[in-house]
Amino acid sequence: MLEAYPHNRLARIVLWSFAALVMAFLMLPTLVVVPLS
């Protein structure tokens, strides 16, 4: 799917921002729990 639009910068930016949001959402519980434990 990504190879079909290598020139589409907007799609790449949206994809990377979505990936960053998912990573931040997954890292948030760890960052909260570790200092408390």
N, CA, C and O atoms as a GROMACS GRO file, in nm:
protein
  148
    1MET      N    1   0.085  -0.121   0.000
    1MET     CA    2   0.000   0.000   0.000
    1MET      C    3   0.087   0.125   0.000
    1MET      O    4   0.058   0.222  -0.070
    2LEU      N    5   0.196   0.122   0.079
    2LEU     CA    6   0.283   0.239   0.085
    2LEU      C    7   0.360   0.257  -0.044
    2LEU      O    8   0.390   0.370  -0.083
    3GLU      N    9   0.393   0.146  -0.112
    3GLU     CA   10   0.470   0.156  -0.235
    3GLU      C   11   0.388   0.217  -0.349
    3GLU      O   12   0.444   0.261  -0.449
    4ALA      N   13   0.257   0.218  -0.333
    4ALA     CA   14   0.172   0.270  -0.439
    4ALA      C   15   0.176   0.423  -0.445
    4ALA      O   16   0.152   0.482  -0.550
    5TYR      N   17   0.207   0.486  -0.333
    5TYR     CA   18   0.210   0.632  -0.330
    5TYR      C   19   0.341   0.682  -0.268
    5TYR      O   20   0.340   0.739  -0.159
    6PRO      N   21   0.454   0.662  -0.337
    6PRO     CA   22   0.581   0.708  -0.280
    6PRO      C   23   0.597   0.860  -0.291
    6PRO      O   24   0.680   0.919  -0.222
    7HIS      N   25   0.517   0.922  -0.378
    7HIS     CA   26   0.530   1.065  -0.401
    7HIS      C   27   0.434   1.146  -0.314
    7HIS      O   28   0.444   1.268  -0.306
    8ASN      N   29   0.342   1.076  -0.248
    8ASN     CA   30   0.240   1.147  -0.171
    8ASN      C   31   0.296   1.182  -0.034
    8ASN      O   32   0.295   1.099   0.057
    9ARG      N   33   0.345   1.306  -0.019
    9ARG     CA   34   0.407   1.347   0.107
    9ARG      C   35   0.302   1.360   0.217
    9ARG      O   36   0.330   1.328   0.333
   10LEU      N   37   0.182   1.406   0.181
   10LEU     CA   38   0.077   1.424   0.281
   10LEU      C   39   0.039   1.291   0.346
   10LEU      O   40   0.022   1.283   0.467
   11ALA      N   41   0.026   1.188   0.264
   11ALA     CA   42  -0.010   1.056   0.318
   11ALA      C   43   0.100   1.005   0.411
   11ALA      O   44   0.071   0.944   0.514
   12ARG      N   45   0.226   1.032   0.375
   12ARG     CA   46   0.337   0.988   0.459
   12ARG      C   47   0.337   1.064   0.592
   12ARG      O   48   0.362   1.005   0.697
   13ILE      N   49   0.308   1.195   0.588
   13ILE     CA   50   0.302   1.274   0.711
   13ILE      C   51   0.188   1.226   0.801
   13ILE      O   52   0.206   1.214   0.922
   14VAL      N   53   0.073   1.199   0.741
   14VAL     CA   54  -0.041   1.150   0.819
   14VAL      C   55  -0.009   1.014   0.880
   14VAL      O   56  -0.042   0.988   0.996
   15LEU      N   57   0.056   0.928   0.802
   15LEU     CA   58   0.090   0.794   0.851
   15LEU      C   59   0.188   0.803   0.967
   15LEU      O   60   0.172   0.734   1.067
   16TRP      N   61   0.292   0.887   0.953
   16TRP     CA   62   0.392   0.901   1.060
   16TRP      C   63   0.333   0.965   1.184
   16TRP      O   64   0.367   0.926   1.295
   17SER      N   65   0.244   1.063   1.167
   17SER     CA   66   0.182   1.127   1.283
   17SER      C   67   0.089   1.028   1.354
   17SER      O   68   0.081   1.029   1.477
   18PHE      N   69   0.020   0.944   1.279
   18PHE     CA   70  -0.065   0.842   1.339
   18PHE      C   71   0.019   0.740   1.414
   18PHE      O   72  -0.017   0.697   1.524
   19ALA      N   73   0.132   0.701   1.355
   19ALA     CA   74   0.222   0.606   1.421
   19ALA      C   75   0.279   0.668   1.548
   19ALA      O   76   0.294   0.599   1.650
   20ALA      N   77   0.312   0.797   1.544
   20ALA     CA   78   0.366   0.865   1.662
   20ALA      C   79   0.260   0.872   1.772
   20ALA      O   80   0.292   0.857   1.890
   21LEU      N   81   0.134   0.895   1.735
   21LEU     CA   82   0.026   0.899   1.834
   21LEU      C   83   0.006   0.762   1.897
   21LEU      O   84  -0.015   0.752   2.018
   22VAL      N   85   0.013   0.657   1.817
   22VAL     CA   86  -0.002   0.522   1.870
   22VAL      C   87   0.112   0.488   1.965
   22VAL      O   88   0.090   0.431   2.072
   23MET      N   89   0.234   0.523   1.927
   23MET     CA   90   0.350   0.496   2.012
   23MET      C   91   0.340   0.574   2.143
   23MET      O   92   0.370   0.520   2.249
   24ALA      N   93   0.298   0.700   2.136
   24ALA     CA   94   0.284   0.781   2.257
   24ALA      C   95   0.174   0.724   2.346
   24ALA      O   96   0.187   0.724   2.469
   25PHE      N   97   0.066   0.675   2.286
   25PHE     CA   98  -0.044   0.617   2.363
   25PHE      C   99   0.000   0.488   2.433
   25PHE      O  100  -0.043   0.459   2.544
   26LEU      N  101   0.088   0.412   2.365
   26LEU     CA  102   0.138   0.288   2.425
   26LEU      C  103   0.244   0.316   2.531
   26LEU      O  104   0.255   0.241   2.628
   27MET      N  105   0.322   0.422   2.514
   27MET     CA  106   0.429   0.453   2.608
   27MET      C  107   0.377   0.525   2.732
   27MET      O  108   0.440   0.520   2.837
   28LEU      N  109   0.262   0.591   2.721
   28LEU     CA  110   0.209   0.671   2.832
   28LEU      C  111   0.187   0.590   2.959
   28LEU      O  112   0.230   0.635   3.065
   29PRO      N  113   0.122   0.473   2.955
   29PRO     CA  114   0.104   0.396   3.079
   29PRO      C  115   0.237   0.357   3.142
   29PRO      O  116   0.249   0.358   3.265
   30THR      N  117   0.336   0.325   3.061
   30THR     CA  118   0.468   0.288   3.115
   30THR      C  119   0.532   0.407   3.184
   30THR      O  120   0.591   0.392   3.292
   31LEU      N  121   0.522   0.525   3.125
   31LEU     CA  122   0.583   0.644   3.183
   31LEU      C  123   0.512   0.684   3.312
   31LEU      O  124   0.573   0.747   3.399
   32VAL      N  125   0.384   0.649   3.325
   32VAL     CA  126   0.309   0.682   3.446
   32VAL      C  127   0.333   0.580   3.555
   32VAL      O  128   0.348   0.616   3.672
   33VAL      N  129   0.338   0.452   3.519
   33VAL     CA  130   0.348   0.345   3.619
   33VAL      C  131   0.489   0.334   3.677
   33VAL      O  132   0.504   0.309   3.797
   34VAL      N  133   0.591   0.352   3.595
   34VAL     CA  134   0.729   0.333   3.640
   34VAL      C  135   0.768   0.424   3.757
   34VAL      O  136   0.826   0.375   3.853
   35PRO      N  137   0.739   0.555   3.754
   35PRO     CA  138   0.775   0.638   3.869
   35PRO      C  139   0.696   0.603   3.995
   35PRO      O  140   0.745   0.623   4.106
   36LEU      N  141   0.575   0.550   3.980
   36LEU     CA  142   0.491   0.518   4.096
   36LEU      C  143   0.533   0.388   4.162
   36LEU      O  144   0.512   0.370   4.282
   37SER      N  145   0.591   0.298   4.084
   37SER     CA  146   0.625   0.166   4.139
   37SER      C  147   0.758   0.168   4.215
   37SER      O  148   0.801   0.065   4.267
   0.00000   0.00000   0.00000
